[in-house]
């Protein structure tokens, strides 16, 4: 049997600088191994690289700050829920203890007895007189 051969076409592909497949990979390789710093243009790029590193540090710091705030908010939210529960239970207990029947029951042990006679208003004839008659000095007997 004969060997297989590829057909060659008469058109040749032109190589351009933009379509080289290894250029993007070469840039990342030089970035990772640090060889881009030894190039001639590297001193001109230093301020920009320092600016980019400063932005990266600020982004990381901002992320940590935001996460810290979120944890603090969550902790405070749980404290508020707990304190609200305590408030509601204390308020319910106060309402129960301030009922007239509960007060009478607790004071019965100390010797106080709840009155069964309804209260009455006591007035004197002198006090029922008009305010103007009292300050005017008019006396009625």
CNS distance restraints for C-alpha pairs under 8 A (distance, minus, plus):
assign (resid  15 and name CA) (resid  19 and name CA) 7.04 0.50 0.50
assign (resid  15 and name CA) (resid  20 and name CA) 7.21 0.50 0.50
assign (resid  16 and name CA) (resid  20 and name CA) 6.72 0.50 0.50
assign (resid  21 and name CA) (resid  25 and name CA) 7.76 0.50 0.50
assign (resid  22 and name CA) (resid  26 and name CA) 5.83 0.50 0.50
assign (resid  23 and name CA) (resid  27 and name CA) 6.30 0.50 0.50
assign (resid  24 and name CA) (resid  28 and name CA) 6.55 0.50 0.50
assign (resid  25 and name CA) (resid  29 and name CA) 6.08 0.50 0.50
assign (resid  26 and name CA) (resid  30 and name CA) 6.08 0.50 0.50
assign (resid  27 and name CA) (resid  31 and name CA) 6.05 0.50 0.50
assign (resid  28 and name CA) (resid  32 and name CA) 6.05 0.50 0.50
assign (resid  29 and name CA) (resid  33 and name CA) 6.17 0.50 0.50
assign (resid  30 and name CA) (resid  34 and name CA) 5.68 0.50 0.50
assign (resid  30 and name CA) (resid  35 and name CA) 5.01 0.50 0.50
assign (resid  30 and name CA) (resid  36 and name CA) 5.44 0.50 0.50
assign (resid  31 and name CA) (resid  35 and name CA) 6.74 0.50 0.50
assign (resid  31 and name CA) (resid  36 and name CA) 6.03 0.50 0.50
assign (resid  34 and name CA) (resid  38 and name CA) 7.83 0.50 0.50
assign (resid  35 and name CA) (resid  39 and name CA) 7.23 0.50 0.50
assign (resid  36 and name CA) (resid  42 and name CA) 6.99 0.50 0.50
assign (resid  37 and name CA) (resid  42 and name CA) 5.26 0.50 0.50
assign (resid  38 and name CA) (resid  42 and name CA) 6.57 0.50 0.50
assign (resid  41 and name CA) (resid  45 and name CA) 6.57 0.50 0.50
assign (resid  42 and name CA) (resid  46 and name CA) 6.31 0.50 0.50
assign (resid  45 and name CA) (resid  49 and name CA) 6.12 0.50 0.50
assign (resid  46 and name CA) (resid  50 and name CA) 6.03 0.50 0.50
assign (resid  47 and name CA) (resid  51 and name CA) 6.09 0.50 0.50
assign (resid  48 and name CA) (resid  52 and name CA) 6.19 0.50 0.50
assign (resid  49 and name CA) (resid  53 and name CA) 6.13 0.50 0.50
assign (resid  50 and name CA) (resid  54 and name CA) 6.08 0.50 0.50
assign (resid  51 and name CA) (resid  55 and name CA) 6.23 0.50 0.50
assign (resid  52 and name CA) (resid  56 and name CA) 6.20 0.50 0.50
assign (resid  53 and name CA) (resid  57 and name CA) 6.21 0.50 0.50
assign (resid  54 and name CA) (resid  58 and name CA) 6.17 0.50 0.50
assign (resid  55 and name CA) (resid  59 and name CA) 6.08 0.50 0.50
assign (resid  56 and name CA) (resid  60 and name CA) 6.27 0.50 0.50
assign (resid  57 and name CA) (resid  61 and name CA) 6.12 0.50 0.50
assign (resid  58 and name CA) (resid  62 and name CA) 5.97 0.50 0.50
assign (resid  59 and name CA) (resid  63 and name CA) 6.19 0.50 0.50
assign (resid  60 and name CA) (resid  64 and name CA) 6.33 0.50 0.50
assign (resid  61 and name CA) (resid  65 and name CA) 6.13 0.50 0.50
assign (resid  62 and name CA) (resid  66 and name CA) 6.10 0.50 0.50
assign (resid  63 and name CA) (resid  67 and name CA) 6.21 0.50 0.50
assign (resid  64 and name CA) (resid  68 and name CA) 6.12 0.50 0.50
assign (resid  65 and name CA) (resid  69 and name CA) 6.25 0.50 0.50
assign (resid  66 and name CA) (resid  70 and name CA) 6.20 0.50 0.50
assign (resid  67 and name CA) (resid  71 and name CA) 6.26 0.50 0.50
assign (resid  68 and name CA) (resid  72 and name CA) 6.24 0.50 0.50
assign (resid  69 and name CA) (resid  73 and name CA) 6.08 0.50 0.50
assign (resid  70 and name CA) (resid  74 and name CA) 6.17 0.50 0.50
assign (resid  71 and name CA) (resid  75 and name CA) 6.18 0.50 0.50
assign (resid  72 and name CA) (resid  76 and name CA) 6.15 0.50 0.50
assign (resid  73 and name CA) (resid  77 and name CA) 6.02 0.50 0.50
assign (resid  74 and name CA) (resid  78 and name CA) 6.35 0.50 0.50
assign (resid  75 and name CA) (resid  79 and name CA) 6.35 0.50 0.50
assign (resid  76 and name CA) (resid  80 and name CA) 6.09 0.50 0.50
assign (resid  77 and name CA) (resid  81 and name CA) 6.27 0.50 0.50
assign (resid  78 and name CA) (resid  82 and name CA) 6.23 0.50 0.50
assign (resid  79 and name CA) (resid  83 and name CA) 6.04 0.50 0.50
assign (resid  80 and name CA) (resid  84 and name CA) 5.95 0.50 0.50
assign (resid  81 and name CA) (resid  85 and name CA) 6.27 0.50 0.50
assign (resid  82 and name CA) (resid  86 and name CA) 6.38 0.50 0.50
assign (resid  83 and name CA) (resid  87 and name CA) 6.09 0.50 0.50
assign (resid  84 and name CA) (resid  88 and name CA) 6.17 0.50 0.50
assign (resid  85 and name CA) (resid  89 and name CA) 6.27 0.50 0.50
assign (resid  86 and name CA) (resid  90 and name CA) 6.10 0.50 0.50
assign (resid  87 and name CA) (resid  91 and name CA) 6.04 0.50 0.50
assign (resid  88 and name CA) (resid  92 and name CA) 6.17 0.50 0.50
assign (resid  89 and name CA) (resid  93 and name CA) 6.24 0.50 0.50
assign (resid  90 and name CA) (resid  94 and name CA) 6.12 0.50 0.50
assign (resid  91 and name CA) (resid  95 and name CA) 6.20 0.50 0.50
assign (resid  92 and name CA) (resid  96 and name CA) 6.28 0.50 0.50
assign (resid  93 and name CA) (resid  97 and name CA) 6.12 0.50 0.50
assign (resid  94 and name CA) (resid  98 and name CA) 6.03 0.50 0.50
assign (resid  95 and name CA) (resid  99 and name CA) 6.64 0.50 0.50
assign (resid  96 and name CA) (resid 102 and name CA) 7.26 0.50 0.50
assign (resid  97 and name CA) (resid 102 and name CA) 5.86 0.50 0.50
assign (resid  97 and name CA) (resid 103 and name CA) 6.70 0.50 0.50
assign (resid  98 and name CA) (resid 102 and name CA) 6.84 0.50 0.50
assign (resid  98 and name CA) (resid 103 and name CA) 6.46 0.50 0.50
assign (resid  99 and name CA) (resid 103 and name CA) 6.27 0.50 0.50
assign (resid 100 and name CA) (resid 104 and name CA) 6.11 0.50 0.50
assign (resid 101 and name CA) (resid 105 and name CA) 6.12 0.50 0.50
assign (resid 102 and name CA) (resid 106 and name CA) 6.22 0.50 0.50
assign (resid 103 and name CA) (resid 107 and name CA) 6.13 0.50 0.50
assign (resid 104 and name CA) (resid 108 and name CA) 5.99 0.50 0.50
assign (resid 104 and name CA) (resid 112 and name CA) 7.85 0.50 0.50
assign (resid 104 and name CA) (resid 113 and name CA) 7.33 0.50 0.50
assign (resid 104 and name CA) (resid 114 and name CA) 6.21 0.50 0.50
assign (resid 105 and name CA) (resid 109 and name CA) 7.27 0.50 0.50
assign (resid 106 and name CA) (resid 110 and name CA) 7.56 0.50 0.50
assign (resid 107 and name CA) (resid 111 and name CA) 6.63 0.50 0.50
assign (resid 107 and name CA) (resid 112 and name CA) 5.42 0.50 0.50
assign (resid 107 and name CA) (resid 113 and name CA) 7.44 0.50 0.50
assign (resid 108 and name CA) (resid 112 and name CA) 5.00 0.50 0.50
assign (resid 108 and name CA) (resid 113 and name CA) 5.81 0.50 0.50
assign (resid 108 and name CA) (resid 114 and name CA) 7.91 0.50 0.50
assign (resid 123 and name CA) (resid 127 and name CA) 6.72 0.50 0.50
assign (resid 123 and name CA) (resid 128 and name CA) 6.99 0.50 0.50
assign (resid 124 and name CA) (resid 128 and name CA) 6.33 0.50 0.50
assign (resid 125 and name CA) (resid 129 and name CA) 6.70 0.50 0.50
assign (resid 129 and name CA) (resid 133 and name CA) 6.75 0.50 0.50
assign (resid 129 and name CA) (resid 134 and name CA) 6.97 0.50 0.50
assign (resid 130 and name CA) (resid 134 and name CA) 6.50 0.50 0.50
assign (resid 131 and name CA) (resid 135 and name CA) 6.48 0.50 0.50
assign (resid 132 and name CA) (resid 136 and name CA) 5.87 0.50 0.50
assign (resid 133 and name CA) (resid 137 and name CA) 6.31 0.50 0.50
assign (resid 133 and name CA) (resid 138 and name CA) 5.40 0.50 0.50
assign (resid 133 and name CA) (resid 139 and name CA) 7.58 0.50 0.50
assign (resid 134 and name CA) (resid 138 and name CA) 6.38 0.50 0.50
assign (resid 134 and name CA) (resid 139 and name CA) 7.63 0.50 0.50
